[in-house]
Amino acid sequence: MSKTNPRLTSLVADLKSEARDSGADVWSTVADRLEKPRSTHAEVNLGRIERYAEEDELVIVPGKVLGSGVLQKTVSVAAVDFSSTAETKIQQADGEALDLEQAIEQNPDGSNVRVIR
């Protein structure tokens, strides 16, 4: 069955296009994950981001970021969606909560990126 969410289909097309143009495999990997059924999309808590992310790194979550846990590192987090608690905690830690579209614009070459699922 094909995707019916117009934002998600547009996002996948943008990710694939950027992967072709820039040669950054990270965008292709994220697009492949988002093409899979929604039940397999990542749901990542802030505690996991705190554990695995490095300071001043762009963390990409191909799914939703949830607010459980504590985030003390200054990281930019890009995801399809954020819970309101997660967005607040990221901003309190002097980080950035970005849509994936914004992450593509800010970092088209895909450098200094970590995908967490």
C-alpha positions in Angstrom: 0.0 0.0 0.0 1.3 3.4 -0.9 1.7 6.3 1.6 -1.2 8.7 1.8 0.3 11.4 4.0 1.3 14.1 1.6 3.9 15.6 3.9 5.6 12.3 4.3 5.6 11.5 0.6 7.0 14.9 -0.2 9.7 14.5 2.5 10.8 11.1 1.2 11.1 12.6 -2.4 13.1 15.5 -1.0 15.4 13.2 0.9 16.0 11.0 -2.1 16.7 14.0 -4.3 19.2 15.5 -1.9 20.9 12.1 -1.5 21.3 12.0 -5.3 22.5 15.6 -5.6 24.9 15.7 -2.7 26.0 12.1 -2.5 25.2 12.0 1.2 24.1 8.4 2.0 22.5 9.5 5.3 19.5 11.1 3.5 19.0 7.9 1.5 19.0 5.9 4.7 16.5 8.1 6.3 14.2 8.1 3.2 14.3 4.2 3.2 13.3 4.1 6.8 10.4 6.5 6.3 9.1 4.5 3.3 8.5 1.5 5.5 5.2 1.0 7.4 4.5 3.6 10.1 4.5 0.9 12.8 8.2 0.5 12.2 9.1 4.2 12.4 11.4 5.1 15.3 10.0 6.4 18.6 13.0 7.7 20.5 13.1 9.1 24.0 15.3 11.9 25.0 17.2 9.6 27.3 18.5 7.6 24.3 19.6 10.8 22.6 21.4 11.9 25.7 23.2 8.5 25.9 24.3 8.2 22.2 24.7 11.8 20.9 27.8 13.9 21.0 27.8 17.7 21.8 27.0 20.0 18.9 25.9 17.1 16.7 22.8 16.9 14.4 20.7 13.9 15.6 18.2 12.5 13.1 15.3 10.5 14.2 13.3 8.9 11.3 10.1 9.0 13.3 9.0 10.7 16.5 10.9 12.1 19.5 9.3 11.5 22.9 9.9 13.4 26.1 10.9 10.7 28.5 14.4 11.2 30.0 16.7 14.1 30.6 18.7 15.9 27.9 21.7 17.9 29.1 23.8 18.0 25.9 23.5 20.8 23.3 22.3 19.0 20.2 20.2 19.7 17.2 17.5 17.1 16.8 15.7 16.6 13.5 12.6 14.4 13.3 9.3 13.9 11.6 7.5 14.8 14.7 8.1 15.8 18.4 6.0 15.5 21.5 5.4 18.8 23.2 7.5 17.7 26.2 10.4 16.7 24.0 10.4 20.0 22.2 10.4 21.9 25.4 13.2 19.9 27.0 15.4 20.2 23.8 15.0 24.0 23.9 15.8 24.1 27.7 19.1 22.3 27.0 20.0 25.0 24.4 19.4 22.6 21.6 17.3 22.9 18.5 14.2 20.9 17.5 14.1 20.8 13.6 11.8 19.3 11.0 13.7 17.0 8.6 13.1 19.6 5.9 15.0 22.2 7.9 17.8 19.7 8.5 18.2 19.1 4.8 18.5 22.9 4.1 21.0 23.4 6.9 23.2 20.4 6.3 22.8 19.2 2.7 26.1 17.3 2.7 25.0 15.3 5.7 28.2 15.9 7.8 28.3 15.6 11.6 25.1 13.6 11.6 24.0 10.7 13.8 20.8 8.6 13.0 19.2 7.2 16.1 16.3 4.8 16.0 
